[in-house]
Amino acid sequence: MLDLTQLRSFLAVAESESFSRAAERLGLGQSTVSQHLRRLEDHLGCRLLDRDTHSVRLTHEGEALLPEARRMLALSDRVEGQFRGEALRGRIRFGLSEDLANSFLPSILERFAQSHPGVELELTVALSSDLFAQAHRGEIDLVLAKRRPGEAQGRLVARMPLVWLARDPEIAAAQRPLPLIVFPPQSLTRRAAFEALDAAGIPWRISCTSHSLSGLTAAARAGLGLFVQPSGLRPEGLREVEPGLLPELEPTEFTLVARRSADPRIAAALSEAILNRGRMLF
């Protein structure tokens, strides 16, 4: 029979593409996770991962096992919760920074919905400043959004460098004034770009403004200029500007803020899912 502990280690390694990050996520030693994978491969009679000193990749057999492992573990979690009297029911209003909606949100929702089918999620995707304001007004229960380094609000999930992005980085970075594609005012990435350029004495102009990341991405892919994003969230079709061509940007921090009025069990479960996924993403 398949060992669920071994499957859980396989899933953690597959999603994080790292034995060390998987071990941290599971609270196990790296050697234990490796042992789980070897035993699972022995049991199935095939190799699930190709690994070397720099990377971990799923084999064809590993790709086939991945969705099945997710389904089996989700079912296990749901059954255990039901018979332990821990099934969660209710609603939570979750606000997420625009940057994370496409890259981060789907995997969180899939895992959380499978484990807690009785919870209704109400989603809001917006700029970080708007999300914090809505949480302050009691309109959102849990927020995952950006803050500037050193700010104290919320629980730190991860810190990530900001980078300049463009379709043709060398051409865009050489223009003066520098054409910028930005979120509306109050955006942290907008402010970071303006401050860095002003400090370096580089003239700039706004070539496009959009409330949505998809709008910014489309403008950048059309060659309208540069925009600033966390380094690990680079949209396809865009490249980073080489270091030294433009001033370095301050990093950004992703923080998790929960309101006290939120259902504590539901908020804790969603927070745990976010933190686990965040350790792998960042």
Beta strands, then each sheet from edge to edge (+ up, - down):
strand 1: 49-51
strand 2: 56-58
strand 3: 90-97
strand 4: 119-126
strand 5: 142-147
strand 6: 155-160
strand 7: 162-166
strand 8: 178-182
strand 9: 204-209
strand 10: 227-230
strand 11: 239-240
strand 12: 252-258
sheet 1: 1+ 2-
sheet 2: 4+ 3+ 5+ 12- 6+
sheet 3: 10+ 7- 11+
sheet 4: 8+ 9+
end
